[in-house]
Amino acid sequence: MDGHSENFFSTLFNKLFKKNENENVLEKQILVAEEDGQIKEDDVNILLNVLNLNDVLVDEIMVPRGDIACVSYDTSLEDIAHFIVENGYSRVPIYKGTTDHIIGLVHSKDILKYCLNPDKNITLHSILRAPLFIPEASNAKDIFNLLRKKGNHLAILQDEYGGTTGIITLEDILEQIVGDISDEYDNCDNLDEDIIDGLNGTIYLTGRASINDVNEKLSTQLDSEQVDTISGYLSELAGRIPSRGEIFTIEGFTFTIDKATPRLIETIIVEKEKDATEIISQ
C-alpha cells in the first residue's frame, strides 16, 4: 500500500468508528475507492467488516460463561500465580460463590509484585481491579469503541438480571474485522475453528463449539437448558469438569476429552461408535 492509499484507508477506517457518519455513504466511498484502485481488495474487506460491526451482537462472539477461565476469591495469591503461569493468561476474572458473580480482575503484573515480594502485605483484595460490565445485547462496534476509550482489554457480559453470560475481548472483536487472531482466551492452540474434520471420520471439537453446531454436524439431539457449549454440556453430564482421557458415549458417538484444565474442557475428539447405546462412560 503506497502512502496515498494508506492515508485514504486510514481516513475511511477512522470515519467508520464515528457515530454520526452515514453508513450508506461510507459504503459507497469504499466501493468507489476500490473501483478507482485507491485501496486493495483485502483492505476493502476490512473496511466493510468494520461497517458490519453494528450488526454483530457481542453475545454472538463472546467466550461463554462455562468456558471462562476464572478463579474463586478464596484462592491464594500463590495458587493464582501458578494458574496464570500454567495457562498463560495476563488477566484472570475473580468470582465469589459462583461464576455468575464476577467481582473483579487480577492482572499478571500485579501478581508479579507479590511473587517478587511474598512477605509484603499484598492481598487479593488490594490488587483486584474493577471489571467493565456491559449488557449482553450490545453491538460489537460500540463495545470496541468503549474498550479502546477506557483502555480495557476485556469486558464482562451480563444478562438483564445482572448474571454473567460471558466475556468479550478486543481480540474477539478484531477477529470480526481481520480474521482469526490467536489470543490468551482461545481454548485451542492449533485449531482455527470449533469443529474440524479429521481422518477416518474423526471430528475435533473445541470446548467452545456450540451444542447447536455439534447437533448439526453429527445429526444428534444434544440438549440443555443450562449451557450452550459442548464443554458445558459434558461438564453438566459429569457433574464436574472432566479430565483428559475421559470418554462419554452418547447417541452413537464417543466424545473423548483430549485436553482440559481444572476449569474447562479445551478440546474433544469425536468418533463414531458402532452399536453404541446412549450411556456415559466415565
N, C-alpha and C positions, 0 to 999 in steps of 0.2 A: 504494500500500500504506500503510494507516494505521499509527500507532505500535504498536497491539496486534498487528496482522498481521505487521508487520516483526519484532517481538520473537519471535513464535511461530515465524516462518520461520527466524530466526537460531538459535533453540534447537534446532529439528529439524536444521538444517544442521550444527551443531556435533556433535550426537549421532551423525550418520551417519559421522563420521570417528573415532569411538571404537571400539576393538576389542571391548569387552565388551558392546556394545549388541546386543540381539536384533533381527535384521533384519526378521523377520516382524512383530514388534510395531511396529517403526518404520513399516513399510509401511502397517499398519492405521491408525496415528495420522495418517499423511499423508492417506490416503484419507478418513478420517472428518473431518479438518480441512477438506478440500475440500468435502465434503458440507455441512458446517456454515457454509461461507462464510468460514472463518478465513484461508484462503490461496487465491490465484487459480490458475487452470489453468496458466499459464506457470511459476509458482513450484512447483507440484506436479510438473511435468515435470522441472524442475531437481533437485528432491529425489529423484525416482525414478531419474534418471540417475546421481546420486551413489551411490544404493543399488546400482545395477547395475555400478559400477566394479569390484567384486570379481570379476565375470565377464569383465572385459576384461584380456587379457594385453598387456603393453607392446609386445611384438614385433608385435602386430596394428596398432598405431597409430604405430610408430616411423618415423623417417627412415632408410631402409635404407643400409647402408654405401656402396653405389655412388653414392648421392645426397648423401653428406655433403660439404659444402664445407670441406675441411681443407687444411692446409699442411704441407709437409715441414720437419723440424727443421733442415735445411740452408739454409732460406730466410732471407735477410737481414731484419733488422727493418724496413728501408726498404720492401722488397717486401711484407712482411706488412702494413705500414701502408697501402700502396696497395691491397692486396687488401681490407682492411677498409673503406676509403673507397668503393671501386668497388662493393662488394657490400652494404654497409650492415649488416654483422654487428657485434654487440657482443662476441661470444665466438667464437673460432676454435679447433677441435681441432688439435693438433700431433701428427704421426706420425713414426716413424723407420722407414725402409725401405719399408714398405707401410702402407696404411690399416688393416691388420689389427692394427697395433701402435701405437695411440694412447697417447701418453705424458703428455699434459697439455693445458691450455687456455691461450690468451692472451686477456686482456681488452683491449678497445679503450682503456680509460682508462690501462692500463699502457703501451700503445704510444704514447699521447699524451705521456706523460712523456719518452719517447725523442725524439719529434718536437720537443718544446719544448727539450730539452737534448741535441741529437745528439752533442755532444762528451763528454757524461758517460759513464762506464764502465758502460753498461747492455747486458746480453747477453740473448739469448732464454732461456738457462737461468735467469737471475736473475729473470725475470718470469713464468716458466712456473708455472702453478697445477696442483695435483694434481687429476685428474678423479675424478668419482664413478663407480665401476664397479658395475653391477648385473647379475644374471642375466637373460637374455632371457625367461625364463618367469615373471617376477614379475608380480603383478597391479597394475593401474593405481592402485588406492586406496592400497596400501602404498607405492608409489613416490611418489605425490603427497604423502603424509604425510612421507616421507623427504626429499624435496626441500625442503619447507617447513621441516622441522626443522633441516636443515643449511644452509639459506639458499642452496641451489644452484638455478640456472636450468635446467640440463640434466644428463643422466647418459649414460654410455656403456654400451650393452648388450653383454654378452659371452656367447658360447656356452659349452658345457661344457668346451671345450679352451682357453678364455681368449682366443679370437679375437673381434674386433669384429664385431658384426652390425648395429649401427645406433646412433642416438642418440634420446633421448626428451627432450622439453622440457615445462615446466609448461604451455605453451600447448597442446601436443598432448593433454594430459590434460584441460585445461579445456574443450577443444572437445567432449569426450565429455559434458560437463555442460551447457554453454550454447550449443553450436553453433560454427560456424566463427569463428575468430579469425585475423586476418592478423598473422603474425609474421615475424621475420627469416629463419626457416628454410623458409618457404613458397617453392616454386620458381616460382610463377606469380603475377603481380601482379593479374590481373583475373579469373582463372577460379576458381570456388569448388569445383569438383570436378576429378577427374583425367581424366575422359572427358566431352567436351562435344560435342553435335551442333550443327554449323553449317549454313549454307545450301548447297543443291545437293549434299547428300551429304557435304560436308566434315566431318571429325571432328577435334577439337582434343584433344591429349593433353598432360598434364604429364609430366615425366620420371619422376615417382613412380608413374605408372599401372602396376599390376602386369601382368606378362605374361599371367597367367590372365584378368584382366579384359579385356585387349585381345583375347585369343583369343575370349572370349565375345561381345564386341561385334562383331568383324569375321568371326567363324567361321573364324579362321586356326588354324594349328598351330605357332605360335612356341614354341620350347623351348630351355632352357638349364639345365645342371647347376651353373652358377657364379653366376648372377644372378637376381633376382626381378622387376626393373622393366624397363620399355621403354627407359629411359635406359641402364641397364646392358647390355641386350640389344644395342642398336645400337652401343654403345661396344665391346662384345665382338666384333661383326662387323667393325668398322672397325680394331680393334686399337689404338684411341686414343679420345680424346674428339672426336667430330665437331664441325665448325664450322658456324656459321649458313649456311644455303643448301645444304648437302649433302643429297643425295637418295638414299634407299635404296628399291629396288623389290623388294618381297617378296610372294609369293603373291597377285599381282594388285592390290597397293596400293602407292602411293608414300608414303613417310614422309619429309617434308621438315623438316629441323631449322630451326625458327623462331627459337629463342632459346637460346643456350648460353654458358657461361663456359668458361675453360680447365680447369675442374674437373668440370663436369657439364652434361648437357642439361637445359634448363628446360622448353621447350615444343616440340611437334611437330605438324605439320599432316599429316593423313592423307586421301588422296583415292583413289578407285577408278581403277585404270589398266586400260583396255580392252586385252585381248590381251597383258597383261604376262606376262613369264616370271619365274621365281624367280632374279633376279640382283641384285647390289648395284651401284648406280651411285654412284660417288664422284668 
